[in-house]
Amino acid sequence: MVTVDQNYSDKDAASAAMDYKTKLEKYNKNSCHELNIFLYFKDYTFFEEVVGPFIRNKIEKRFVDYFLLNDKDNLNVYAQP
């Protein structure tokens, strides 16, 4: 049986073993909110170099994008009744 923690640690090990070019190729092929969140918490360096600028340049941002960019002004809009 594989637990969630083991699953994430396997992904961490695989991510650490990948070279930068491979990470870029995989990100270009599989880009999504779920992957962005994973990279934010598990590979912040790659997130800051690649994902962050990509999200900042999106025309239509969603809640998750504002969260990942730490954009408190736009997040507060979601907190209003």
Backbone as JSON Lines, residues from 0, in Angstrom:
{"i":0,"aa":"M","n":[0.85,-1.18,0.0],"ca":[0.0,0.0,0.0],"c":[0.89,1.24,0.0]}
{"i":1,"aa":"V","n":[0.54,2.2,-0.83],"ca":[1.28,3.44,-0.91],"c":[0.48,4.54,-0.23]}
{"i":2,"aa":"T","n":[1.1,5.22,0.72],"ca":[0.42,6.31,1.39],"c":[0.68,7.6,0.63]}
{"i":3,"aa":"V","n":[-0.06,8.63,0.98],"ca":[0.1,9.92,0.32],"c":[1.51,10.44,0.51]}
{"i":4,"aa":"D","n":[2.05,10.32,1.72],"ca":[3.39,10.84,1.99],"c":[4.44,10.13,1.14]}
{"i":5,"aa":"Q","n":[4.31,8.81,0.99],"ca":[5.26,8.08,0.16],"c":[5.14,8.52,-1.29]}
{"i":6,"aa":"N","n":[3.92,8.73,-1.73],"ca":[3.69,9.15,-3.11],"c":[4.36,10.49,-3.37]}
{"i":7,"aa":"Y","n":[4.2,11.44,-2.47],"ca":[4.82,12.75,-2.65],"c":[6.33,12.66,-2.57]}
{"i":8,"aa":"S","n":[6.86,11.86,-1.68],"ca":[8.31,11.76,-1.58],"c":[8.89,11.13,-2.84]}
{"i":9,"aa":"D","n":[8.17,10.19,-3.46],"ca":[8.64,9.63,-4.73],"c":[8.67,10.71,-5.81]}
{"i":10,"aa":"K","n":[7.63,11.57,-5.84],"ca":[7.6,12.65,-6.82],"c":[8.71,13.65,-6.55]}
{"i":11,"aa":"D","n":[8.98,13.91,-5.27],"ca":[10.07,14.83,-4.94],"c":[11.4,14.3,-5.44]}
{"i":12,"aa":"A","n":[11.63,13.03,-5.24],"ca":[12.88,12.42,-5.68],"c":[12.98,12.46,-7.19]}
{"i":13,"aa":"A","n":[11.88,12.17,-7.87],"ca":[11.88,12.2,-9.34],"c":[12.1,13.62,-9.84]}
{"i":14,"aa":"S","n":[11.47,14.59,-9.19],"ca":[11.61,15.99,-9.6],"c":[13.05,16.47,-9.4]}
{"i":15,"aa":"A","n":[13.65,16.08,-8.3],"ca":[15.03,16.5,-8.01],"c":[16.01,15.87,-9.0]}
{"i":16,"aa":"A","n":[15.68,14.69,-9.49],"ca":[16.58,14.0,-10.41],"c":[16.48,14.54,-11.83]}
{"i":17,"aa":"M","n":[15.4,15.23,-12.17],"ca":[15.22,15.76,-13.52],"c":[16.1,16.97,-13.76]}
{"i":18,"aa":"D","n":[16.6,17.08,-14.96],"ca":[17.33,18.29,-15.3],"c":[16.34,19.39,-15.69]}
{"i":19,"aa":"Y","n":[16.81,20.6,-15.8],"ca":[15.96,21.77,-16.03],"c":[15.18,21.64,-17.35]}
{"i":20,"aa":"K","n":[15.84,21.17,-18.39],"ca":[15.19,21.04,-19.7],"c":[14.03,20.05,-19.62]}
{"i":21,"aa":"T","n":[14.22,18.94,-18.95],"ca":[13.17,17.94,-18.8],"c":[12.0,18.5,-18.02]}
{"i":22,"aa":"K","n":[12.29,19.26,-16.95],"ca":[11.22,19.89,-16.18],"c":[10.41,20.84,-17.06]}
{"i":23,"aa":"L","n":[11.09,21.64,-17.87],"ca":[10.39,22.56,-18.77],"c":[9.51,21.81,-19.76]}
{"i":24,"aa":"E","n":[10.02,20.74,-20.33],"ca":[9.24,19.95,-21.28],"c":[8.0,19.37,-20.62]}
{"i":25,"aa":"K","n":[8.17,18.82,-19.43],"ca":[7.03,18.24,-18.72],"c":[6.03,19.31,-18.31]}
{"i":26,"aa":"Y","n":[6.52,20.48,-17.9],"ca":[5.61,21.55,-17.52],"c":[4.83,22.05,-18.74]}
{"i":27,"aa":"N","n":[5.51,22.22,-19.86],"ca":[4.83,22.67,-21.07],"c":[3.75,21.69,-21.51]}
{"i":28,"aa":"K","n":[3.99,20.41,-21.31],"ca":[3.02,19.39,-21.73],"c":[1.88,19.24,-20.73]}
{"i":29,"aa":"N","n":[2.14,19.43,-19.44],"ca":[1.17,19.1,-18.4],"c":[0.73,20.28,-17.55]}
{"i":30,"aa":"S","n":[0.91,21.48,-18.01],"ca":[0.58,22.66,-17.21],"c":[-0.89,22.68,-16.8]}
{"i":31,"aa":"C","n":[-1.13,22.87,-15.49],"ca":[-2.49,22.97,-14.96],"c":[-2.39,23.54,-13.53]}
{"i":32,"aa":"H","n":[-3.54,23.91,-12.98],"ca":[-3.53,24.46,-11.62],"c":[-2.95,23.47,-10.61]}
{"i":33,"aa":"E","n":[-3.29,22.2,-10.75],"ca":[-2.81,21.2,-9.8],"c":[-1.29,21.1,-9.82]}
{"i":34,"aa":"L","n":[-0.71,21.11,-11.0],"ca":[0.74,21.05,-11.12],"c":[1.38,22.32,-10.56]}
{"i":35,"aa":"N","n":[0.76,23.48,-10.83],"ca":[1.28,24.74,-10.29],"c":[1.32,24.72,-8.77]}
{"i":36,"aa":"I","n":[0.26,24.2,-8.15],"ca":[0.22,24.11,-6.68],"c":[1.3,23.16,-6.19]}
{"i":37,"aa":"F","n":[1.44,22.02,-6.84],"ca":[2.46,21.05,-6.45],"c":[3.85,21.69,-6.52]}
{"i":38,"aa":"L","n":[4.14,22.38,-7.61],"ca":[5.45,23.0,-7.76],"c":[5.67,24.12,-6.75]}
{"i":39,"aa":"Y","n":[4.62,24.85,-6.42],"ca":[4.71,25.92,-5.42],"c":[5.21,25.37,-4.08]}
{"i":40,"aa":"F","n":[4.69,24.21,-3.7],"ca":[5.06,23.64,-2.41],"c":[6.27,22.7,-2.46]}
{"i":41,"aa":"K","n":[6.53,22.08,-3.61],"ca":[7.58,21.05,-3.66],"c":[8.83,21.44,-4.45]}
{"i":42,"aa":"D","n":[8.72,22.42,-5.34],"ca":[9.89,22.85,-6.11],"c":[9.78,24.36,-6.33]}
{"i":43,"aa":"Y","n":[9.92,25.11,-5.24],"ca":[9.66,26.55,-5.28],"c":[10.63,27.28,-6.21]}
{"i":44,"aa":"T","n":[11.84,26.81,-6.34],"ca":[12.8,27.45,-7.23],"c":[12.3,27.42,-8.67]}
{"i":45,"aa":"F","n":[11.85,26.26,-9.12],"ca":[11.31,26.13,-10.47],"c":[10.03,26.96,-10.6]}
{"i":46,"aa":"F","n":[9.21,26.96,-9.55],"ca":[8.0,27.76,-9.57],"c":[8.33,29.23,-9.8]}
{"i":47,"aa":"E","n":[9.28,29.76,-9.04],"ca":[9.64,31.18,-9.16],"c":[10.24,31.51,-10.52]}
{"i":48,"aa":"E","n":[11.02,30.59,-11.08],"ca":[11.69,30.86,-12.36],"c":[10.76,30.71,-13.56]}
{"i":49,"aa":"V","n":[9.84,29.76,-13.51],"ca":[9.03,29.42,-14.69],"c":[7.55,29.69,-14.48]}
{"i":50,"aa":"V","n":[6.98,29.1,-13.45],"ca":[5.53,29.14,-13.26],"c":[5.05,30.53,-12.86]}
{"i":51,"aa":"G","n":[5.72,31.17,-11.92],"ca":[5.31,32.49,-11.46],"c":[5.18,33.5,-12.59]}
{"i":52,"aa":"P","n":[6.22,33.66,-13.43],"ca":[6.1,34.6,-14.55],"c":[4.97,34.22,-15.52]}
{"i":53,"aa":"F","n":[4.78,32.92,-15.73],"ca":[3.69,32.46,-16.61],"c":[2.34,32.9,-16.04]}
{"i":54,"aa":"I","n":[2.13,32.7,-14.75],"ca":[0.85,33.07,-14.12],"c":[0.67,34.58,-14.12]}
{"i":55,"aa":"R","n":[1.73,35.32,-13.81],"ca":[1.63,36.79,-13.79],"c":[1.2,37.35,-15.14]}
{"i":56,"aa":"N","n":[1.55,36.67,-16.22],"ca":[1.22,37.16,-17.56],"c":[-0.1,36.63,-18.1]}
{"i":57,"aa":"K","n":[-0.79,35.8,-17.34],"ca":[-2.1,35.32,-17.79],"c":[-3.08,36.49,-17.83]}
{"i":58,"aa":"I","n":[-3.93,36.51,-18.83],"ca":[-4.92,37.58,-18.94],"c":[-6.07,37.33,-17.96]}
{"i":59,"aa":"E","n":[-6.58,36.12,-17.92],"ca":[-7.68,35.77,-17.02],"c":[-7.15,34.9,-15.88]}
{"i":60,"aa":"K","n":[-7.02,35.5,-14.73],"ca":[-6.54,34.77,-13.56],"c":[-7.71,34.27,-12.73]}
{"i":61,"aa":"R","n":[-7.5,33.17,-12.06],"ca":[-8.51,32.57,-11.19],"c":[-8.01,32.66,-9.73]}
{"i":62,"aa":"F","n":[-8.84,32.23,-8.82],"ca":[-8.51,32.25,-7.39],"c":[-7.15,31.6,-7.13]}
{"i":63,"aa":"V","n":[-6.93,30.43,-7.71],"ca":[-5.68,29.7,-7.49],"c":[-4.48,30.53,-7.94]}
{"i":64,"aa":"D","n":[-4.62,31.21,-9.05],"ca":[-3.52,32.05,-9.55],"c":[-3.19,33.16,-8.56]}
{"i":65,"aa":"Y","n":[-4.23,33.82,-8.06],"ca":[-3.99,34.9,-7.07],"c":[-3.35,34.34,-5.81]}
{"i":66,"aa":"F","n":[-3.77,33.15,-5.39],"ca":[-3.17,32.52,-4.21],"c":[-1.68,32.26,-4.45]}
{"i":67,"aa":"L","n":[-1.36,31.66,-5.58],"ca":[0.04,31.32,-5.88],"c":[0.91,32.56,-6.03]}
{"i":68,"aa":"L","n":[0.32,33.66,-6.46],"ca":[1.07,34.91,-6.6],"c":[1.07,35.74,-5.32]}
{"i":69,"aa":"N","n":[0.35,35.26,-4.31],"ca":[0.22,35.96,-3.04],"c":[-0.34,37.37,-3.25]}
{"i":70,"aa":"D","n":[-1.33,37.47,-4.13],"ca":[-1.97,38.74,-4.48],"c":[-3.15,38.97,-3.53]}
{"i":71,"aa":"K","n":[-2.86,39.55,-2.37],"ca":[-3.87,39.7,-1.31],"c":[-5.01,40.62,-1.71]}
{"i":72,"aa":"D","n":[-4.74,41.63,-2.5],"ca":[-5.81,42.55,-2.92],"c":[-6.88,41.82,-3.71]}
{"i":73,"aa":"N","n":[-6.47,41.02,-4.67],"ca":[-7.45,40.27,-5.47],"c":[-8.04,39.09,-4.71]}
{"i":74,"aa":"L","n":[-7.32,38.53,-3.77],"ca":[-7.87,37.44,-2.95],"c":[-8.98,37.97,-2.04]}
{"i":75,"aa":"N","n":[-8.84,39.2,-1.56],"ca":[-9.86,39.78,-0.7],"c":[-11.21,39.89,-1.39]}
{"i":76,"aa":"V","n":[-11.22,40.0,-2.69],"ca":[-12.48,40.06,-3.44],"c":[-13.28,38.78,-3.2]}
{"i":77,"aa":"Y","n":[-12.6,37.65,-3.09],"ca":[-13.27,36.37,-2.87],"c":[-13.78,36.23,-1.43]}
{"i":78,"aa":"A","n":[-13.27,37.04,-0.53],"ca":[-13.68,36.98,0.88],"c":[-14.9,37.85,1.16]}
{"i":79,"aa":"Q","n":[-15.28,38.68,0.2],"ca":[-16.43,39.56,0.4],"c":[-17.73,38.76,0.27]}
{"i":80,"aa":"P","n":[-18.73,39.12,1.09],"ca":[-20.01,38.4,1.01],"c":[-20.78,38.73,-0.26]}
